Amino acid sequence: MNIRLFKPSVGKEELKNINDAFERSWIGLGPNVNEFEKQWANFVGVKEAIGLNSATAALHIALKSFNFPKGKKVLVPSLTFASTATAILYCDLQPVFVDSDPNTLGMDLNDMKRKFDKDCVAVMPVHYAGHPIPMDELMPWARENGLKVIEDCAHTTGSLYKGKALGTWGDFGCYSFEEKKLMTTGDGGMIVSNNLELMKDIKAYRWVGIDKDNWKTAQAYTEVNKDAMHWFYEINLLGYKYNMNDLAAAIGLAQLKKLPKMNAKRSEIIKKYLDGIKNLSGIKPLVPYEVDKYVYQMFGIRAEKRDELMLYLKSKGIATGCHYTPLTLQPLFMPYAKDCNYIEKEANSFITLPLHADLTNEEVEYVIENLKSFN
Ligand SMILES: Cc1ncc(COP(=O)(O)O)c(C=O)c1O
């Protein structure tokens, strides 16, 4: 057997939508992106969503839009993918790395409060693996201290935490549709907010400073009226080429329909894993999975004999990973590293196991059997 770690679940529904885009012969920023934005905003329950080419882009322009003075500080977990912290460097700001909570592995809010100083301007909580950061505790503290809040939702599709969707607690929520995520557009991302004032420049940031609907503009090119300036646009800010395109959105629209089913399948698999490992010594679940409440992009374990177990699983054709090497151990970020001792040590026990919506029962059983036989 050869079992992949992650795999996008795509098929004829996505192909049909791509085919429709081909027939319309409009594959750039256009009506599919508009429709996907509308449906995503509806799905999450938020006032506005804007489609981008990645969550990296979303995190970058979310932070950029506040125009913080150069050199100010942003609180960010050490345990995250590079993009959460590269967004800070892109904006000429300084990351202040926060250690993890030993139970959830999310940002430790006590360490965050300890590391806060008057130069901090924002905080970027990451709902690691899909497990929520206690936003009901973080938000009042952030507001008291004048901090902007950008939620990294790359590992969630907006599960409800205390009745409110992840991604809608802070100023901005940033989602990823990269191919390993809960749903995919190949590569893609979405930025959302309930604050329309904050969203007003985001379209210009995503498309080199131009805030114009490409698709509507093209329709107006041949409208018979007295307007000879239908082509005109004004550039008022330094934007990026970060827009989503209609091919990605075509895939996204099909994936969004399948998402509840795919998420339910993931939860079912996680339950099987949890049951399978519950009596194994030296192995614990990565985070306190609560599959009836939240969706999880990753299933992982903490293993005492991490490397031996990884090699064993590899020999059985089972792909594994490690998410992540804490950023404070990465050469790029080392100059900013300070006291993330817990996660720097604990991450040596992490193993990510195969999890995707097309994983069969037989494959899940096979992984569990091999975890048992190693034990
Ligand atoms: C926590 C986290 N943040 C941000 C990103 C970046 O997402 P994207 O690949 O869509 O830019 C990822 C992707 O792996 C991620 O895991």
PDBQT file of the ligand as one rigid body, heavy atoms in Angstrom, charges set to zero:
ROOT
HETATM    1  C1  LIG A 401      -1.099  28.221   8.923  1.00  0.00    +0.000 C 
HETATM    2  C2  LIG A 401      -0.914  28.611   7.487  1.00  0.00    +0.000 A 
HETATM    3  N1  LIG A 401      -0.949  29.903   7.167  1.00  0.00    +0.000 NA
HETATM    4  C3  LIG A 401      -0.820  30.325   5.891  1.00  0.00    +0.000 A 
HETATM    5  C4  LIG A 401      -0.627  29.427   4.860  1.00  0.00    +0.000 A 
HETATM    6  C5  LIG A 401      -0.439  29.926   3.476  1.00  0.00    +0.000 C 
HETATM    7  O1  LIG A 401      -1.444  29.501   2.633  1.00  0.00    +0.000 OA
HETATM    8  P1  LIG A 401      -1.284  29.623   1.048  1.00  0.00    +0.000 P 
HETATM    9  O2  LIG A 401      -0.501  28.441   0.602  1.00  0.00    +0.000 OA
HETATM   10  O3  LIG A 401      -2.698  29.618   0.555  1.00  0.00    +0.000 OA
HETATM   11  O4  LIG A 401      -0.588  30.907   0.773  1.00  0.00    +0.000 OA
HETATM   12  C6  LIG A 401      -0.579  28.052   5.146  1.00  0.00    +0.000 A 
HETATM   13  C7  LIG A 401      -0.366  27.078   4.066  1.00  0.00    +0.000 C 
HETATM   14  O5  LIG A 401       0.126  26.008   4.215  1.00  0.00    +0.000 OA
HETATM   15  C8  LIG A 401      -0.730  27.635   6.495  1.00  0.00    +0.000 A 
HETATM   16  O6  LIG A 401      -0.685  26.332   6.814  1.00  0.00    +0.000 OA
ENDROOT
TORSDOF 0
